[in-house]
Amino acid sequence: MNRQRRVRVDSSAVKIFCAALAESLSISNREFSVIFVGETAIRRLNDKWRKKDHATDVLSFAYGGEIVDGLPFLGEIVIAPEIAASRAAEYGVSPEREMRKLIVHGTLHLLGYDHETDNGEMDATQNRLMRRRFFTDGPELIRLKKDL
């Protein structure tokens, strides 16, 4: 779902990427959603749920026991593409790579990984996934508009 207008998001490409990610993680029998929002919306969510009054690039909301379309629903990943693009420039990577990384990162959180407490397990898994072919293949998920 795309609820922002600053960055073009190809929802079909996002679905393809998420399906490949799910297959790589052996969770093709589960559902999750990715929602793209603006800076103000993600700041509000971050403040409400994490008590951190600043915008962030990604948030994950895990749901236990929910069923969607007959499949277990892991939860929602909320991404602010504009912030992701800004961070990509800081890190010296493409906005596309950063967006894909955030989807992987958010999905791992939905699966219970926690980089703040797991002694590097989440980071190692994320890095392993980012080296896989599905991570770089496929259509572009996002396209920056000229004014960013």
N, C-alpha and C positions, 0 to 999 in steps of 0.2 A: 504494500500500500504506500502510495506516495502522497504525503501531505505537506510538501514544500515545493517551491517554484524556482529556487535559485540554481539548482543543478538538475539537468535532465537525467532521469532514471529510466532505463529500459527494463520494465517489469518482466518481460519474457526472458531476457538474459539473466535476470536475478533468479528466476525460477529454475533455469537450466543450471546455473552455478550452485544453487542450494541443493538441487537433486544430486549433483555430482559430489558435493560435500557430504550429504547424508549417506550416499553409497560408500564413500571412503571411510566414514565413521560407523558403518553397519547399522544405521538408524533409518533406513528407507521405510521402515514400517511405523514411523512416527511423524508427527506434523509439528511445524513451527512457523511463525510468521516473521517477516521483516517489514518494519515500518520506517519510512523516511520522513523526518520532520525538520523544521527550521530550528535556528539557534534558540529562540525564545521558548519554544515548546520543550526542547530537551533540557534547558536550564530549569524550567518549572518542575519537570519530572525528577531531575537530579536533586533539586531542593526538597521536594515532597518526600521522596523515597529514600534518599541517602543523606539528607540534611546537609547538602553541599550546594551552596548558592552560587553556582557558576555553570556555564555550559560545558558539556563534555561531548565526546564524539560518539560513544556507544553506551547503551544501557541494556541489560538483559533482565527479563522478568520471567522466572520459571514458574510454571503451574504444575501442581501435582494432582494427578487423578482426573484431569479433564480429558474428554473425548471429543474429537472433531472429525467429522466425516468418517466415523467408525475407527479412528486411529488415536492412540494416545497423543495428547498435545503437550509438547515440551514447554512452550511459552512463546514470548515475543522478544524480538531484538529490535531496539529502537536506535536508529542511526541518524546523525545530523551530517549530511553530505558536505555542507559548506565548511563545517569545522574539520571534517575528514580531509578535505582538499587543502585547507590551511595547514594542517599537521603534516600532510604529505610533503608540502613545500619545505617545512621545517626539517623533516627527516631526509629530504633529498630523494624521495621516491615518487612515482607517479600517483595521481589521485586514484586511478583505477586499482593499482596494487593496494593502496591503503584501504579502499572500500572493500576489496575482497578479504583483506586481513581482518577487518572489523567484523565481517559476517562470520568468519571462522572463529574469531575471538568470542563473539556473542554466543555462538552455538556451543562452544566448549563450556561457557558459563551455564548455559541451559542444562548441560549434561552433568553439572555439579563440580566442574573444575573451579579452582580459586587460586589465582596467581599470587595472592597476598599470603596464603598459608600453606601452599603445597610443595615448597622447596624446589620450585622450577619445573614441576611435572607439566603444568599447563603450558608454559612457554616452550618446553621441548616438544610437546604434542603439536602445538600451533606451528612451530618451525618445521616440523616434519611434514605437516599437511601443506604448508606453503611451498615445499619443494616438489610436490606432486604435480603431475601433468594437468589435472583438472584445474589447478589454481591459476595457471596462465593461459589455458585454452578457452575457446568459446568467445562469444560476442562480448563487446564492451558493456559493462553494467551501467556506467555513467558517462556523461559528457558535460564538461564544464561550459557554461554560457560565457560569452565574450566579456561580460562585465565583472567576472570574479578575478 
